[in-house]
């Protein structure tokens, strides 16, 4: 519940950029996917920049660009 409130609070001021650290952590799969779908939808609608750190495969599947941190280096996955 706290994660959803934090996301709503972050988005309510129509930011030009959103940074989210593990936004799907501690959520069930369905709610996590709903949150990511919402972020992607708002990003496309508003042209908002988004950086998400996550271990969730669904997150990486939905992103246009994916970078992996490996031994201190960012490596483009796509």
Secondary structure, 3 states (H helix, E strand, C coil): CHHHHHHHHHHCCCCCEEEEECCCCCCCHHHHHHHHHHHHHHHHHHCCEEEEECCCHHHHHHCCCCEEEECCEEEECC
